[in-house]
Amino acid sequence: MPADHSAEVQEKPRRRHFSMIREFHLADFFTLGNAACGVAGVFLAMVYLVTQNPQHFLAAAVMAPAAFAFDVLDGRIARWRQQHSALGRELDSLADVISFGVAPAALGFASGMHGGWDVVGMIYFVCCGVSRLARYNVTAESMSGESGKVSYFEGTPIPTSVVITGVLAWAAWQGRLGEALWGGIMAIGPWDLHPLSLLFVLSGTLMISRTLRIPKF
């Protein structure tokens, strides 16, 4: 009897594990694909810092449009299968923070934006992205119409940061990374600033805007 009881206790965590997986819908696995691309982008940016091989930088940049493709597909699949859930919404937000917040900032740092003001600007960008997603999750239900779909975004959606990634990829393609970054470098007080890093500040500010409304198609 004690042995059987022990086996039953060991079996319960295993059942809970598989029950969590069963709660995932098809769209959620595409959302995880989004997150996986973001993590890969961060790792590849770190690899570039070690190797200084532009191919690694470009590979990191490619992860952004790949993540965007997964992000679009998970929404379409959820609507097609009519499988919307609070879990799916939270998964989507967490994946977006990685792929369109942390990964672009990591790529910016890898590109040569190491100045103190650069880092402050990129931290601000990530914090704005997190805040924007949190606000969206809280207000999504009240903003939804009869169809249950949000009709517009307050502020720019965080996936628009793929534009920054595209700019950095173009700079890498032109051999304009590191000391050759467009705009050069400026000393402001105790820290340095690459004017190109202001793209992160602009993007973050637009994300948290309450006056900018963008229709959701």
C-alpha positions as CSV (number, residue, x, y, z in Angstrom):
1,M,0.0,0.0,0.0
2,P,2.7,2.6,0.8
3,A,4.4,1.9,-2.5
4,D,1.1,2.4,-4.4
5,H,0.4,5.6,-2.6
6,S,3.9,6.9,-3.5
7,A,3.4,6.1,-7.2
8,E,0.1,8.0,-7.1
9,V,1.8,11.0,-5.5
10,Q,4.4,10.9,-8.3
11,E,1.8,10.7,-11.0
12,K,-0.2,13.8,-9.9
13,P,2.5,16.4,-10.9
14,R,2.8,14.6,-14.3
15,R,-1.0,14.9,-14.8
16,R,-0.9,18.6,-14.0
17,H,1.9,19.1,-16.5
18,F,0.0,17.5,-19.3
19,S,-3.2,19.2,-18.4
20,M,-1.5,22.6,-18.8
21,I,-0.4,21.6,-22.3
22,R,-3.9,20.6,-23.1
23,E,-5.1,24.1,-22.2
24,F,-3.1,25.5,-25.1
25,H,-4.9,26.2,-28.4
26,L,-3.3,26.0,-31.8
27,A,-2.8,29.8,-31.9
28,D,-0.9,29.6,-28.6
29,F,1.8,27.5,-30.2
30,F,2.3,30.2,-32.9
31,T,2.6,32.7,-30.1
32,L,5.4,30.6,-28.6
33,G,7.0,30.6,-32.0
34,N,6.9,34.4,-31.7
35,A,8.7,34.3,-28.4
36,A,11.2,31.7,-29.6
37,C,12.2,34.1,-32.5
38,G,12.7,36.9,-30.0
39,V,14.9,34.8,-27.7
40,A,16.9,33.7,-30.8
41,G,17.3,37.4,-31.8
42,V,18.8,38.2,-28.4
43,F,21.2,35.3,-28.5
44,L,22.3,36.1,-32.0
45,A,22.9,39.7,-31.0
46,M,25.2,38.4,-28.2
47,V,27.0,36.1,-30.6
48,Y,27.6,39.1,-32.9
49,L,29.2,41.0,-29.9
50,V,31.7,38.1,-29.6
51,T,32.4,37.3,-33.3
52,Q,31.8,40.7,-34.9
53,N,30.5,38.8,-37.9
54,P,27.9,40.9,-39.7
55,Q,26.1,37.7,-40.7
56,H,25.2,37.0,-37.1
57,F,23.9,40.6,-36.8
58,L,21.7,40.2,-39.9
59,A,20.5,36.8,-38.6
60,A,19.4,38.5,-35.4
61,A,17.6,41.2,-37.3
62,V,15.8,38.6,-39.4
63,M,14.2,37.2,-36.2
64,A,12.1,40.3,-36.0
65,P,10.0,39.8,-39.2
66,A,9.9,36.1,-38.4
67,A,8.4,36.9,-35.0
68,F,6.0,39.4,-36.6
69,A,4.8,36.6,-39.0
70,F,4.0,34.4,-36.0
71,D,2.3,37.3,-34.3
72,V,0.0,37.9,-37.2
73,L,-0.7,34.2,-37.7
74,D,-1.6,33.5,-34.1
75,G,-4.3,36.2,-34.2
76,R,-5.7,35.0,-37.5
77,I,-5.8,31.4,-36.3
78,A,-7.5,32.4,-33.0
79,R,-10.2,34.2,-34.9
80,W,-10.6,31.5,-37.5
81,R,-11.0,28.8,-34.8
82,Q,-12.9,31.2,-32.5
83,Q,-10.6,30.3,-29.7
84,H,-9.9,33.4,-27.6
85,S,-8.7,33.1,-24.0
86,A,-7.1,35.2,-21.3
87,L,-4.2,32.8,-21.4
88,G,-3.7,33.4,-25.1
89,R,-3.8,37.2,-24.5
90,E,-1.2,37.0,-21.7
91,L,1.0,34.7,-23.8
92,D,0.9,37.1,-26.7
93,S,1.9,40.1,-24.6
94,L,4.8,38.3,-23.0
95,A,6.0,37.1,-26.4
96,D,5.8,40.6,-27.8
97,V,7.8,42.0,-24.9
98,I,10.6,39.7,-25.9
99,S,10.5,39.9,-29.6
100,F,9.6,43.6,-30.1
101,G,11.0,45.1,-26.9
102,V,14.0,43.3,-25.5
103,A,15.3,41.9,-28.8
104,P,15.4,45.3,-30.7
105,A,17.1,46.9,-27.6
106,A,19.7,44.1,-27.6
107,L,20.3,44.6,-31.3
108,G,20.7,48.3,-30.7
109,F,23.3,47.7,-28.0
110,A,25.1,45.2,-30.3
111,S,25.2,47.7,-33.1
112,G,27.4,50.0,-31.1
113,M,25.0,52.1,-29.0
114,H,27.0,51.6,-25.8
115,G,26.8,55.2,-24.5
116,G,25.1,55.9,-21.2
117,W,22.3,58.0,-22.8
118,D,21.8,55.2,-25.5
119,V,21.2,52.7,-22.7
120,V,18.8,55.0,-20.9
121,G,16.9,55.5,-24.1
122,M,16.7,51.8,-24.8
123,I,15.6,51.0,-21.3
124,Y,12.9,53.7,-21.7
125,F,11.8,52.0,-24.9
126,V,11.4,48.6,-23.3
127,C,9.6,50.0,-20.3
128,C,7.2,51.9,-22.6
129,G,6.5,48.6,-24.5
130,V,5.8,46.7,-21.3
131,S,3.5,49.6,-20.1
132,R,1.7,49.8,-23.5
133,L,1.0,46.0,-23.5
134,A,-0.2,46.1,-19.9
135,R,-2.6,49.0,-20.7
136,Y,-3.9,47.1,-23.7
137,N,-4.7,44.0,-21.7
138,V,-6.5,46.0,-19.1
139,T,-8.6,48.0,-21.5
140,A,-9.1,45.4,-24.3
141,E,-12.4,44.3,-23.0
142,S,-13.9,47.8,-22.6
143,M,-12.5,48.8,-26.0
144,S,-14.1,45.8,-27.8
145,G,-17.2,46.3,-29.8
146,E,-20.1,43.9,-30.2
147,S,-17.8,41.7,-32.3
148,G,-15.5,41.2,-29.3
149,K,-12.6,42.7,-31.4
150,V,-10.7,45.8,-30.4
151,S,-11.4,48.4,-33.1
152,Y,-8.3,50.6,-32.6
153,F,-5.0,50.9,-30.8
154,E,-4.1,53.6,-28.3
155,G,-0.6,54.4,-29.3
156,T,1.5,52.5,-31.8
157,P,1.5,48.7,-31.4
158,I,4.8,47.3,-30.1
159,P,5.4,45.2,-33.2
160,T,6.1,48.5,-35.1
161,S,9.6,48.3,-33.6
162,V,10.4,46.0,-36.5
163,V,11.0,49.4,-38.3
164,I,13.9,50.0,-36.0
165,T,15.3,46.5,-36.5
166,G,15.0,47.2,-40.3
167,V,17.0,50.4,-39.9
168,L,19.7,48.6,-38.0
169,A,19.8,45.7,-40.5
170,W,20.3,48.3,-43.3
171,A,23.1,49.9,-41.3
172,A,24.8,46.5,-41.0
173,W,24.3,45.8,-44.7
174,Q,26.0,49.1,-45.4
175,G,28.9,48.4,-43.0
176,R,27.7,51.2,-40.7
177,L,27.9,49.6,-37.3
178,G,30.1,50.4,-34.3
179,E,32.1,53.6,-34.8
180,A,30.6,54.0,-38.3
181,L,27.0,54.3,-37.0
182,W,24.9,57.0,-38.8
183,G,24.8,60.2,-36.9
184,G,28.1,59.6,-35.1
185,I,28.4,60.1,-31.4
186,M,28.0,63.1,-29.1
187,A,29.2,63.7,-25.5
188,I,26.5,65.1,-23.4
189,G,27.4,65.6,-19.8
190,P,28.9,62.5,-18.3
191,W,27.7,60.1,-21.0
192,D,27.8,59.6,-24.7
193,L,24.8,59.6,-27.1
194,H,24.4,58.1,-30.5
195,P,21.7,60.2,-32.2
196,L,20.4,57.0,-33.9
197,S,19.3,55.7,-30.5
198,L,16.7,58.5,-30.4
199,L,14.7,56.2,-32.7
200,F,14.1,54.0,-29.6
201,V,12.9,57.0,-27.6
202,L,10.6,58.1,-30.4
203,S,9.1,54.6,-30.7
204,G,8.6,54.2,-27.0
205,T,6.9,57.6,-26.7
206,L,4.5,56.8,-29.6
207,M,3.6,53.5,-27.9
208,I,2.4,55.1,-24.7
209,S,0.6,58.0,-26.4
210,R,-3.1,58.3,-25.3
211,T,-4.0,60.7,-28.1
212,L,-2.7,58.6,-31.0
213,R,-5.4,56.2,-32.2
214,I,-4.6,53.7,-34.9
215,P,-7.5,51.6,-36.5
216,K,-7.0,47.8,-36.0
217,F,-7.7,45.9,-39.2
